[in-house]
Amino acid sequence: MSVALAAGAALVGLGFAAYFAKNILSLDEGSAKMKEISGAIRQGAMAFLKRQYVTITALSVVLAVLIAFLIKPANVGVMTAVSFLIGAFFSGFAGFLSMWVAVRANGRTARAAEKGGLNAALQASFRGGAVMGLCVVALSLLSVSALYLIFGKPEYIIGLAFGASFVALFAQLGGGIYTKAADVGADLVGKIEKNIPEDDPRNPAVIADNVGDNVGDCAGRGADLFESCTAENIGAMILGVALMPVYGMGGVLFPLVATGMGILASIVGIFFVKVKSNKDNPLKAMDTGLYVTSAISAVGLFFLVKYFLNGNMNLYYASLIGIATSIAIRYITEYYTAKNFGPVQEIARASQTGAATNFLRGISIGLESTSAPILVMCAAILGSYALGSANGAGFSGGIYGTAVATVGMLSSAVFILAMDGYGPISDNAGGIGEMAGMSPKVRDEILDPLDSLGNTTKSLTKGYAMGSAALSAFLLFAAYLETTHLKVVDLALPSIFVGAFVGVALPYLFCSFAIRAVGTAAFEMVNEVRRQFKEIKGLMAGKAKPDYAKCVDISTKAALREMVVPGLLVVLTPLVVGVLLGTGAVGGLLIGATMSGIAMALMMNTGGAAWDNAKKYIESGQYGGKGSPAHAAAVAGDTVGDPFKDTAGPSLHVLVKLLNTISLVFAPVFIGLLIIH
């Protein structure tokens, strides 16, 4: 019955996703020029996704065969392999649906701004993002519920989380390489060398740039958050099994029903996102929706704890800690990334003396921005653990308390994802408005502010994703200890210390590959854009059209070529450490990678977004505005921050959780194949 309730809530979520999508598709697409540009973005995005998924599918099938062959007994290996493939499929499908709607909402948002003003454009873009949020969380909940009913034990479906993580890593990494290669190439030549606007149709890389917004921030992020919800629910269910003597099946089923309740709460919150005039602040409207969602979730969790967890109020308070954590991280991230606060303004001010001082200030802000979120996460873990372990519940109860906090944080996942999906839609809408020659008044008063807000909301949601990754990593690590029967991970043992050291180094090496990939692809893109400006007569004067397809092809080939090695690095490292050094060393690996990965992701996500908004702050007229030396320095800073916040940073969210899920899946293999004793 409880699983049916969760599945029912997921189906309601999918129903509202279809309702919002239908409303968006009924909107006016705009002029013939707007339709042409939107169609080019849609065609390029879908072509890339098709080619990317062919590569990911081949890798997934090979890995599924390996899982079925290595994991014993044979029936468990087959069940794990099947759940892996299902997780891989739905993770990819969630990304596809996210992008399918986004590439159709972008032009309609631009037209809505022209016809109906700020509220109409906000409704089109935010509800386009809501389709992404509803599809991602609902599909995750449905797949977990269905496989749990079929296989009967949550430990048998951990392959679902592994498959979701596997696809999410390649989708996020490949999409990030694609989008930033195009973005960096377009900015360096267009803005700095040619002094033309960001989305000027004369720029050969402009369509590739707009395509990249969708393959990175929609398809990649959709797959990323699908695996977050999936891994966290399964991890909490595994821990619930250990507490069956206390809560019975309630401890196992609570995460599923709570996620379903979060879907319903977010649907209500979505309807509160609206403004009355073009002068209103749309971020305040989103905050209202988030508060409504959080309040409904807090009430719903009270009754769910009463029914499923024997009315243990300590666990209810732990769930409130999760909700409070998500809100706290949202405000910390805004402080470091929004234009009206000191950190972004400091970077803009430093741009007056050149790119070097911009870089130095941006790096320092990024490094500083890691401390406050980490302290909040630490407080959340300690507080929820203390509440869970109270009244003699011990270690298992404490760990379950952190699981309940994670569930509380996830209760607003749909709404947070809607804010995330809103970003690339509003970004594309601004580009389409620029390229289609829309009225400067509409662009300046509606589309540009929505675009700038989208950059902030993407930063906020990445902060949320990293916060949930930290809690879920602790949760999955506890599930790993439970599965391997490890009582403690003793860093005084050489093998475990080595495992931890390798874990610390892994995110650094991964980021090196990811950022180098963007640099390599951007090098090709810059040379191609320069070539076209030089060789296509009349291009700069607007009398000839650039070869957009060539730039799209450069980004596509680079992303598919460069995503494989860093992706396989993440998959193979825990396997090698586990086979050579054993389960304890893998525990050390997970500790090291989680610590360094979370800190690096926070630094890159927040620092990159601060660089971007410092550029936008100058473009609003500060320190000489567009075309000034300060603007050129800020653009250079933004090109450094771009692969930080849109390629390496968000991919680290997935890396941390993928390491945990792959370790859970292959733990029996590590025990049986230990080589170095």
C-alpha positions as CSV (number, residue, x, y, z in Angstrom):
1,M,0.0,0.0,0.0
2,S,2.8,2.5,0.9
3,V,4.7,1.8,-2.3
4,A,1.4,2.3,-4.2
5,L,1.0,5.7,-2.5
6,A,4.5,6.7,-3.6
7,A,4.0,5.5,-7.1
8,G,0.6,7.3,-7.2
9,A,2.3,10.6,-6.2
10,A,4.9,10.0,-8.9
11,L,2.1,9.6,-11.5
12,V,0.5,12.8,-10.3
13,G,3.8,14.5,-10.8
14,L,4.1,13.2,-14.4
15,G,0.5,14.3,-15.0
16,F,1.3,17.9,-13.9
17,A,4.5,17.7,-16.0
18,A,2.3,16.9,-19.1
19,Y,-0.1,19.7,-18.1
20,F,2.7,22.3,-17.9
21,A,4.3,21.0,-21.1
22,K,1.0,21.2,-23.0
23,N,0.5,24.8,-21.8
24,I,4.0,25.7,-23.0
25,L,3.5,24.1,-26.4
26,S,0.3,26.1,-26.8
27,L,2.1,29.4,-26.6
28,D,3.0,31.5,-29.7
29,E,6.4,30.6,-31.1
30,G,7.0,34.1,-32.4
31,S,8.2,35.4,-35.7
32,A,9.6,33.4,-38.5
33,K,13.1,34.4,-37.5
34,M,12.5,33.3,-33.9
35,K,11.2,30.0,-35.1
36,E,14.3,29.5,-37.3
37,I,16.7,30.2,-34.5
38,S,14.8,28.1,-32.0
39,G,14.7,25.3,-34.6
40,A,18.4,25.4,-35.1
41,I,19.0,25.2,-31.4
42,R,16.6,22.3,-31.1
43,Q,18.1,20.4,-34.0
44,G,21.7,20.8,-32.7
45,A,20.7,19.8,-29.2
46,M,18.9,16.6,-30.3
47,A,21.6,15.6,-32.7
48,F,24.2,15.8,-30.0
49,L,22.1,14.0,-27.5
50,K,21.5,11.2,-29.9
51,R,25.2,10.8,-30.6
52,Q,26.1,11.0,-26.9
53,Y,23.6,8.4,-25.9
54,V,24.9,5.9,-28.5
55,T,28.3,6.1,-26.8
56,I,26.9,5.9,-23.3
57,T,24.6,3.0,-24.2
58,A,27.6,1.0,-25.5
59,L,29.6,1.6,-22.3
60,S,26.5,0.7,-20.2
61,V,26.0,-2.6,-21.9
62,V,29.6,-3.6,-21.4
63,L,29.5,-2.7,-17.7
64,A,26.2,-4.5,-17.2
65,V,27.7,-7.7,-18.6
66,L,30.7,-7.3,-16.3
67,I,28.3,-6.8,-13.3
68,A,26.3,-10.0,-14.2
69,F,29.5,-12.0,-14.6
70,L,31.4,-10.8,-11.4
71,I,28.8,-10.6,-8.8
72,K,27.8,-13.8,-7.0
73,P,25.5,-15.6,-6.5
74,A,24.5,-15.5,-10.2
75,N,20.9,-14.5,-9.5
76,V,22.0,-11.4,-7.5
77,G,24.5,-10.5,-10.3
78,V,21.7,-10.7,-12.9
79,M,19.3,-8.7,-10.8
80,T,22.0,-6.0,-10.2
81,A,22.8,-5.9,-13.9
82,V,19.1,-5.5,-14.9
83,S,18.6,-2.8,-12.3
84,F,21.8,-1.1,-13.5
85,L,20.5,-1.0,-17.1
86,I,17.1,0.3,-15.9
87,G,18.8,3.0,-13.9
88,A,20.9,4.0,-16.9
89,F,17.9,4.1,-19.2
90,F,15.7,6.2,-16.9
91,S,18.6,8.6,-16.1
92,G,19.1,9.2,-19.8
93,F,15.4,9.4,-20.4
94,A,15.0,12.0,-17.6
95,G,17.8,14.1,-19.3
96,F,16.1,13.7,-22.7
97,L,12.7,14.9,-21.4
98,S,14.3,17.8,-19.6
99,M,15.9,19.0,-22.8
100,W,12.9,18.2,-25.1
101,V,10.8,20.7,-23.2
102,A,13.6,23.3,-22.7
103,V,14.4,23.6,-26.4
104,R,10.7,24.3,-27.1
105,A,10.1,26.7,-24.2
106,N,13.0,29.0,-25.1
107,G,11.5,30.8,-28.2
108,R,8.1,30.8,-26.6
109,T,9.5,32.5,-23.5
110,A,11.0,35.3,-25.7
111,R,7.7,35.7,-27.5
112,A,5.8,35.7,-24.2
113,A,8.1,38.6,-22.9
114,E,7.2,40.5,-26.1
115,K,3.5,39.9,-25.8
116,G,2.7,39.6,-22.1
117,G,5.6,41.1,-20.2
118,L,7.6,39.8,-17.3
119,N,5.0,37.4,-15.7
120,A,4.2,35.7,-19.0
121,A,7.9,35.1,-19.7
122,L,8.5,33.9,-16.1
123,Q,5.6,31.5,-16.3
124,A,6.8,30.0,-19.6
125,S,10.4,29.6,-18.5
126,F,9.8,28.5,-14.9
127,R,7.1,26.0,-15.8
128,G,9.4,24.7,-18.5
129,G,11.9,24.1,-15.7
130,A,9.1,22.5,-13.6
131,V,8.5,19.9,-16.3
132,M,12.2,18.9,-15.8
133,G,11.9,18.8,-12.0
134,L,8.7,16.8,-12.1
135,C,9.9,14.3,-14.7
136,V,13.2,13.7,-13.0
137,V,11.9,13.1,-9.4
138,A,8.8,11.2,-10.5
139,L,10.7,8.8,-12.8
140,S,13.3,8.2,-10.1
141,L,10.5,7.4,-7.6
142,L,8.6,5.2,-10.0
143,S,11.7,3.2,-11.0
144,V,12.8,2.6,-7.3
145,S,9.3,1.7,-6.3
146,A,8.8,-0.7,-9.2
147,L,12.1,-2.5,-8.7
148,Y,11.6,-2.8,-5.0
149,L,8.3,-4.5,-5.5
150,I,9.9,-6.9,-8.1
151,F,13.1,-7.8,-6.3
152,G,11.9,-7.4,-2.7
153,K,15.2,-6.1,-1.1
154,P,16.7,-2.6,-1.5
155,E,20.2,-4.0,-1.6
156,Y,19.3,-5.9,-4.8
157,I,18.4,-2.6,-6.5
158,I,21.5,-0.6,-5.7
159,G,22.4,-1.3,-9.3
160,L,19.6,1.2,-10.2
161,A,21.5,4.0,-8.5
162,F,24.8,2.9,-10.0
163,G,23.3,2.9,-13.5
164,A,21.8,6.4,-12.9
165,S,25.1,7.7,-11.6
166,F,27.1,6.2,-14.5
167,V,24.9,7.8,-17.2
168,A,24.7,11.1,-15.2
169,L,28.5,11.4,-15.1
170,F,28.9,11.1,-18.8
171,A,25.8,13.2,-19.6
172,Q,27.0,16.0,-17.2
173,L,30.6,15.9,-18.2
174,G,30.0,15.6,-22.0
175,G,27.3,18.3,-21.9
176,G,29.6,20.5,-19.9
177,I,32.5,20.1,-22.3
178,Y,30.2,20.9,-25.2
179,T,28.6,24.0,-23.7
180,K,31.8,25.6,-22.4
181,A,33.9,25.0,-25.5
182,A,31.2,26.9,-27.5
183,D,30.8,29.6,-24.8
184,V,34.5,30.3,-24.3
185,G,35.1,30.4,-28.1
186,A,32.1,32.7,-28.7
187,D,33.1,35.1,-25.8
188,L,36.9,35.3,-26.6
189,V,36.4,36.2,-30.2
190,G,33.0,37.9,-30.2
191,K,33.1,40.0,-27.1
192,I,36.8,40.7,-26.7
193,E,38.2,40.7,-30.3
194,K,35.2,41.9,-32.2
195,N,33.4,43.8,-29.4
196,I,29.9,42.5,-30.4
197,P,27.1,41.5,-28.1
198,E,26.9,38.1,-26.4
199,D,24.3,36.6,-28.7
200,D,25.0,38.5,-31.8
201,P,23.9,36.4,-34.9
202,R,27.2,37.3,-36.7
203,N,29.1,35.2,-34.2
204,P,29.6,31.7,-35.8
205,A,29.7,30.0,-32.3
206,V,26.4,31.5,-31.1
207,I,24.1,28.6,-32.0
208,A,26.6,26.1,-30.6
209,D,26.6,28.2,-27.4
210,N,22.8,28.1,-27.1
211,V,22.7,24.4,-27.9
212,G,25.3,23.9,-25.1
213,D,23.0,25.6,-22.5
214,N,20.6,22.7,-23.1
215,V,22.9,19.7,-23.3
216,G,24.8,20.8,-20.2
217,D,22.2,22.5,-18.0
218,C,19.1,20.5,-19.0
219,A,20.1,17.0,-20.2
220,G,23.2,16.8,-18.0
221,R,21.5,18.3,-14.9
222,G,18.4,16.2,-15.4
223,A,20.4,13.0,-15.4
224,D,22.5,14.3,-12.4
225,L,19.5,15.0,-10.2
226,F,17.8,11.8,-11.2
227,E,20.7,9.8,-9.8
228,S,20.7,12.0,-6.7
229,C,17.1,11.2,-5.8
230,T,17.6,7.5,-6.8
231,A,20.8,6.9,-4.8
232,E,19.6,8.8,-1.7
233,N,16.3,6.9,-1.6
234,I,18.0,3.5,-2.0
235,G,20.7,4.3,0.5
236,A,18.0,5.3,3.1
237,M,16.1,2.2,2.4
238,I,19.1,0.0,3.0
239,L,19.7,1.6,6.3
240,G,16.0,1.2,7.1
241,V,16.5,-2.6,6.8
242,A,18.9,-2.5,9.7
243,L,16.2,-0.9,11.9
244,M,13.3,-3.2,11.0
245,P,13.3,-4.5,14.6
246,V,12.4,-0.9,15.7
247,Y,10.3,0.5,12.9
248,G,9.3,-2.6,10.9
249,M,8.8,-1.9,7.2
250,G,8.1,1.8,8.0
251,G,11.8,2.5,8.1
252,V,12.3,1.0,4.7
253,L,9.3,2.7,3.0
254,F,9.5,6.1,4.7
255,P,11.9,7.5,2.1
256,L,9.7,6.6,-0.8
257,V,6.5,8.0,0.6
258,A,8.3,11.2,1.8
259,T,9.6,11.7,-1.7
260,G,6.1,11.4,-3.1
261,M,4.9,13.9,-0.6
262,G,7.7,16.3,-1.7
263,I,6.4,16.0,-5.3
264,L,2.9,17.1,-4.2
265,A,4.3,19.9,-2.1
266,S,6.4,21.2,-4.9
267,I,3.4,21.2,-7.3
268,V,1.6,23.6,-4.9
269,G,4.7,25.7,-4.6
270,I,5.1,26.1,-8.4
271,F,1.7,27.8,-8.6
272,F,3.0,30.6,-6.3
273,V,5.7,31.7,-8.7
274,K,4.2,34.8,-10.3
275,V,4.7,38.5,-10.4
276,K,2.2,41.3,-10.8
277,S,4.3,43.8,-12.8
278,N,7.4,44.2,-14.9
279,K,9.0,46.0,-11.9
280,D,8.7,43.0,-9.5
281,N,11.6,40.8,-8.6
282,P,11.1,37.3,-10.0
283,L,13.6,35.8,-7.5
284,K,11.2,36.8,-4.6
285,A,8.4,35.0,-6.4
286,M,10.6,31.9,-6.6
287,D,11.5,32.3,-2.9
288,T,7.8,32.4,-2.1
289,G,7.2,29.2,-4.0
290,L,10.2,27.6,-2.2
291,Y,8.9,28.6,1.3
292,V,5.4,27.3,0.5
293,T,7.0,24.0,-0.7
294,S,9.1,23.8,2.5
295,A,6.2,24.6,4.8
296,I,3.9,21.9,3.2
297,S,6.8,19.4,3.4
298,A,7.4,20.2,7.0
299,V,3.7,19.5,7.8
300,G,3.6,16.4,5.7
301,L,6.8,14.9,7.2
302,F,5.3,15.3,10.7
303,F,2.4,13.0,9.8
304,L,4.6,10.6,7.9
305,V,7.0,10.3,10.9
306,K,3.9,9.7,13.1
307,Y,2.7,6.8,10.9
308,F,5.9,5.2,9.6
309,L,8.5,5.9,12.3
310,N,6.4,5.3,15.4
311,G,6.0,9.0,16.0
312,N,9.7,9.5,16.9
313,M,9.8,13.3,17.1
314,N,13.6,13.2,17.1
315,L,13.5,11.9,13.6
316,Y,11.0,14.6,12.7
317,Y,13.4,17.2,14.0
318,A,16.1,15.6,11.9
319,S,13.9,16.0,8.8
320,L,13.5,19.7,9.6
321,I,17.3,20.0,9.8
322,G,17.4,18.8,6.2
323,I,14.8,21.4,5.1
324,A,16.7,24.1,7.0
325,T,20.0,23.0,5.4
326,S,18.6,23.4,1.9
327,I,17.4,26.9,2.7
328,A,20.7,27.9,4.4
329,I,22.8,26.8,1.5
330,R,20.5,28.7,-0.9
331,Y,21.2,32.0,0.9
332,I,24.9,31.3,1.3
333,T,25.2,30.7,-2.4
334,E,23.2,33.8,-3.3
335,Y,25.5,35.9,-1.2
336,Y,28.6,34.7,-3.1
337,T,27.0,34.8,-6.6
338,A,24.4,37.5,-6.8
339,K,25.3,41.0,-8.2
340,N,23.9,42.9,-5.3
341,F,26.3,41.5,-2.7
342,G,30.0,42.2,-1.9
343,P,31.8,39.2,-3.4
344,V,30.7,39.7,-7.0
345,Q,31.2,43.4,-6.7
346,E,34.7,42.8,-5.4
347,I,35.6,40.8,-8.5
348,A,34.1,43.5,-10.8
349,R,36.1,46.2,-9.0
350,A,39.3,44.1,-9.4
351,S,38.6,44.0,-13.1
352,Q,39.5,47.6,-13.5
353,T,43.2,46.8,-13.3
354,G,43.1,43.9,-15.7
355,A,42.5,40.2,-16.1
356,A,45.2,39.1,-13.6
357,T,43.6,40.9,-10.6
358,N,40.2,39.6,-11.8
359,F,41.5,36.1,-11.7
360,L,43.1,36.5,-8.3
361,R,40.0,37.9,-6.7
362,G,37.8,35.3,-8.3
363,I,39.9,32.5,-7.1
364,S,40.0,33.9,-3.6
365,I,36.2,34.3,-3.5
366,G,35.8,30.7,-4.7
367,L,38.1,29.4,-2.1
368,E,36.4,31.4,0.7
369,S,32.9,30.3,-0.5
370,T,33.6,26.7,0.6
371,S,33.7,27.3,4.3
372,A,30.2,28.3,5.2
373,P,28.4,25.5,3.2
374,I,30.7,22.9,4.7
375,L,30.0,24.2,8.2
376,V,26.3,24.0,7.5
377,M,26.6,20.4,6.2
378,C,28.7,19.4,9.2
379,A,26.1,20.9,11.6
380,A,23.4,19.0,9.7
381,I,25.2,15.7,9.9
382,L,26.1,16.1,13.6
383,G,22.6,17.4,14.6
384,S,20.6,14.7,12.7
385,Y,23.0,11.9,13.9
386,A,22.5,13.1,17.5
387,L,18.8,13.2,17.2
388,G,18.7,9.7,15.5
389,S,20.9,8.1,18.1
390,A,19.1,9.6,21.1
391,N,17.1,7.4,23.5
392,G,19.5,4.5,23.2
393,A,19.1,4.0,19.4
394,G,22.9,3.9,19.0
395,F,25.0,4.1,15.8
396,S,22.3,2.6,13.4
397,G,19.7,5.0,14.7
398,G,22.1,7.9,14.4
399,I,22.9,7.1,10.8
400,Y,19.2,6.7,10.0
401,G,18.7,10.2,11.5
402,T,21.1,11.5,8.8
403,A,19.1,9.6,6.2
404,V,15.9,11.3,7.4
405,A,17.6,14.7,7.2
406,T,18.6,13.8,3.6
407,V,15.0,12.9,2.9
408,G,13.9,16.3,4.3
409,M,16.4,18.1,2.1
410,L,15.1,16.2,-0.9
411,S,11.5,17.1,-0.2
412,S,11.9,20.3,-2.2
413,A,13.9,18.6,-5.0
414,V,11.2,19.2,-7.6
415,F,11.0,22.9,-6.9
416,I,14.8,23.3,-6.8
417,L,15.1,21.5,-10.1
418,A,12.4,23.8,-11.6
419,M,14.7,26.8,-10.6
420,D,17.6,24.9,-12.3
421,G,15.7,24.2,-15.5
422,Y,14.5,27.8,-15.7
423,G,18.1,28.9,-16.1
424,P,19.0,27.6,-19.6
425,I,15.5,28.4,-20.9
426,S,15.8,32.1,-19.9
427,D,19.4,32.1,-21.2
428,N,18.2,30.8,-24.6
429,A,15.3,33.2,-24.6
430,G,17.6,36.1,-24.2
431,G,19.8,34.8,-27.1
432,I,16.8,34.3,-29.4
433,G,15.6,37.8,-28.6
434,E,19.0,39.3,-29.5
435,M,19.4,37.3,-32.7
436,A,15.8,37.9,-33.8
437,G,16.2,41.7,-33.4
438,M,13.6,42.0,-30.7
439,S,12.9,45.4,-29.2
440,P,15.8,46.7,-27.0
441,K,13.2,47.7,-24.4
442,V,11.9,44.1,-24.1
443,R,15.4,42.7,-24.0
444,D,16.7,45.2,-21.4
445,E,13.7,45.3,-19.1
446,I,12.6,41.6,-19.3
447,L,14.8,39.1,-21.1
448,D,18.2,40.3,-19.8
449,P,17.1,40.4,-16.1
450,L,15.5,36.9,-16.5
451,D,18.8,35.7,-18.0
452,S,20.9,37.2,-15.2
453,L,18.5,35.7,-12.6
454,G,18.9,32.3,-14.4
455,N,22.6,32.5,-13.8
456,T,21.9,33.0,-10.1
457,T,19.3,30.2,-9.9
458,K,21.7,27.8,-11.5
459,S,24.3,28.6,-8.9
460,L,21.7,28.2,-6.1
461,T,20.6,24.8,-7.4
462,K,24.2,23.6,-7.8
463,G,24.8,24.6,-4.2
464,Y,21.8,22.6,-3.2
465,A,22.9,19.6,-5.3
466,M,26.3,19.7,-3.6
467,G,24.7,19.9,-0.2
468,S,22.5,16.9,-0.9
469,A,25.5,15.1,-2.4
470,A,27.4,15.6,0.9
471,L,24.5,14.2,3.0
472,S,23.9,11.4,0.6
473,A,27.6,10.5,0.4
474,F,27.6,10.1,4.2
475,L,24.4,8.1,3.9
476,L,25.8,5.8,1.1
477,F,29.1,5.4,3.0
478,A,27.1,4.2,6.0
479,A,25.3,1.8,3.7
480,Y,28.7,0.6,2.4
481,L,29.8,-0.1,5.9
482,E,26.6,-2.0,6.6
483,T,27.0,-4.1,3.4
484,T,30.6,-4.9,4.0
485,H,30.2,-5.4,7.8
486,L,33.1,-3.0,8.4
487,K,32.9,-1.6,11.9
488,V,35.5,1.1,11.4
489,V,37.8,2.5,8.7
490,D,41.2,2.8,10.4
491,L,43.4,5.3,8.7
492,A,46.3,4.1,10.7
493,L,46.5,1.0,8.5
494,P,48.7,1.6,5.4
495,S,46.3,0.2,2.9
496,I,43.4,2.3,4.1
497,F,45.6,5.4,4.3
498,V,46.7,4.8,0.7
499,G,43.1,4.4,-0.3
500,A,42.2,7.7,1.3
501,F,45.1,9.4,-0.4
502,V,44.1,8.1,-3.8
503,G,40.6,9.4,-3.0
504,V,41.8,12.9,-2.2
505,A,43.8,13.0,-5.5
506,L,41.0,11.6,-7.8
507,P,38.8,14.7,-8.0
508,Y,41.9,16.8,-8.8
509,L,42.9,14.5,-11.7
510,F,39.3,14.3,-12.9
511,C,39.0,18.1,-12.9
512,S,42.3,18.4,-14.8
513,F,40.9,16.2,-17.5
514,A,37.6,18.0,-17.7
515,I,39.1,21.5,-17.8
516,R,41.8,20.5,-20.3
517,A,39.0,19.1,-22.5
518,V,37.3,22.4,-22.5
519,G,40.5,24.2,-23.3
520,T,41.3,21.9,-26.2
521,A,37.9,22.2,-27.7
522,A,37.8,26.0,-27.1
523,F,41.2,26.3,-28.9
524,E,39.6,24.7,-32.0
525,M,36.5,26.9,-31.6
526,V,38.4,30.1,-31.4
527,N,40.4,29.3,-34.5
528,E,37.3,28.4,-36.4
529,V,35.4,31.6,-35.4
530,R,38.5,33.7,-36.3
531,R,38.7,31.9,-39.7
532,Q,35.1,32.6,-40.5
533,F,35.3,36.3,-39.6
534,K,38.4,36.5,-41.8
535,E,37.3,34.5,-44.8
536,I,33.5,35.0,-45.0
537,K,33.1,38.3,-46.8
538,G,30.5,40.7,-45.3
539,L,30.1,38.6,-42.1
540,M,31.1,41.4,-39.7
541,A,28.9,43.9,-41.6
542,G,25.9,41.5,-41.3
543,K,25.6,40.9,-45.0
544,A,26.6,37.2,-44.9
545,K,25.6,34.3,-42.6
546,P,28.2,32.4,-40.6
547,D,28.6,28.6,-40.8
548,Y,26.9,27.7,-37.5
549,A,27.0,24.0,-38.3
550,K,30.8,23.9,-38.3
551,C,31.0,25.2,-34.8
552,V,28.3,22.8,-33.6
553,D,30.3,20.0,-35.1
554,I,33.5,21.0,-33.3
555,S,31.7,21.1,-29.9
556,T,30.0,17.8,-30.6
557,K,33.1,15.9,-31.6
558,A,35.2,17.4,-28.8
559,A,32.6,16.5,-26.1
560,L,32.2,12.9,-27.3
561,R,35.9,12.4,-27.6
562,E,37.0,14.0,-24.3
563,M,34.3,12.7,-21.9
564,V,35.3,9.0,-22.1
565,V,38.7,9.0,-20.3
566,P,37.8,11.0,-17.2
567,G,34.5,9.0,-16.9
568,L,36.3,5.7,-17.0
569,L,38.9,7.0,-14.6
570,V,36.1,7.4,-12.0
571,V,34.6,4.0,-12.7
572,L,37.9,2.1,-12.7
573,T,39.6,3.6,-9.6
574,P,37.4,2.1,-6.9
575,L,37.5,-1.3,-8.8
576,V,41.3,-1.3,-8.8
577,V,41.6,-0.2,-5.2
578,G,39.0,-2.7,-4.1
579,V,40.6,-5.6,-5.9
580,L,44.1,-4.8,-4.8
581,L,43.6,-3.5,-1.3
582,G,40.2,-4.6,-0.1
583,T,37.0,-3.1,1.3
584,G,38.7,-1.1,4.0
585,A,40.9,0.7,1.4
586,V,37.8,1.5,-0.6
587,G,36.2,3.0,2.5
588,G,39.3,5.2,2.8
589,L,38.9,6.1,-0.9
590,L,35.3,7.1,-0.4
591,I,36.3,9.3,2.6
592,G,39.1,11.0,0.7
593,A,37.2,11.6,-2.5
594,T,34.1,12.9,-0.7
595,M,36.1,15.4,1.3
596,S,38.2,16.8,-1.5
597,G,35.4,16.4,-4.1
598,I,32.8,18.4,-2.2
599,A,35.2,21.2,-1.3
600,M,36.4,21.5,-5.0
601,A,32.8,21.4,-6.3
602,L,31.8,24.2,-4.0
603,M,34.8,26.3,-5.0
604,M,34.3,25.8,-8.7
605,N,30.5,26.1,-8.8
606,T,30.4,29.3,-6.6
607,G,33.6,30.9,-7.9
608,G,32.6,30.3,-11.5
609,A,29.2,31.8,-11.0
610,A,30.7,34.8,-9.2
611,W,33.0,35.5,-12.2
612,D,30.0,35.3,-14.5
613,N,27.9,37.7,-12.6
614,A,30.8,40.1,-12.1
615,K,30.9,40.3,-15.9
616,K,27.1,41.0,-16.0
617,Y,27.5,43.6,-13.2
618,I,29.9,45.5,-15.4
619,E,27.7,45.0,-18.4
620,S,24.9,46.8,-16.5
621,G,27.0,50.0,-16.7
622,Q,29.5,49.7,-13.8
623,Y,33.2,50.5,-14.3
624,G,32.7,51.6,-17.9
625,G,30.2,49.0,-19.0
626,K,30.4,47.0,-22.2
627,G,33.5,47.4,-24.3
628,S,35.5,48.9,-21.5
629,P,38.9,47.5,-20.3
630,A,37.2,46.3,-17.1
631,H,34.7,44.5,-19.2
632,A,37.4,42.7,-21.3
633,A,39.1,41.6,-18.0
634,A,35.7,40.3,-16.7
635,V,35.0,38.4,-19.9
636,A,38.4,36.7,-19.5
637,G,37.6,35.9,-15.9
638,D,34.2,34.5,-17.0
639,T,35.9,32.2,-19.5
640,V,38.1,30.8,-16.7
641,G,35.0,30.4,-14.5
642,D,32.9,28.7,-17.2
643,P,34.5,25.3,-17.1
644,F,34.6,25.5,-13.3
645,K,30.9,26.0,-12.9
646,D,29.4,24.2,-15.8
647,T,31.9,21.3,-16.5
648,A,34.1,20.2,-13.7
649,G,32.1,21.5,-10.7
650,P,28.7,19.9,-11.4
651,S,30.4,16.7,-12.6
652,L,32.0,16.4,-9.1
653,H,28.5,16.0,-7.6
654,V,28.1,12.9,-9.6
655,L,31.6,11.7,-9.1
656,V,31.1,11.6,-5.3
657,K,27.9,9.6,-5.5
658,L,29.1,7.3,-8.3
659,L,32.1,6.2,-6.3
660,N,29.7,5.3,-3.4
661,T,27.2,3.4,-5.6
662,I,29.9,1.5,-7.6
663,S,31.6,0.5,-4.3
664,L,28.3,-0.8,-2.9
665,V,27.6,-2.8,-6.1
666,F,31.1,-4.4,-6.2
667,A,31.7,-4.8,-2.5
668,P,31.3,-8.7,-2.7
669,V,33.8,-8.7,-5.5
670,F,36.4,-6.8,-3.5
671,I,36.1,-9.3,-0.6
672,G,36.6,-12.3,-2.9
673,L,39.4,-10.9,-5.1
674,L,41.7,-9.2,-2.5
675,I,45.2,-9.4,-4.0
676,I,47.5,-7.5,-1.6
677,H,47.0,-8.7,2.0
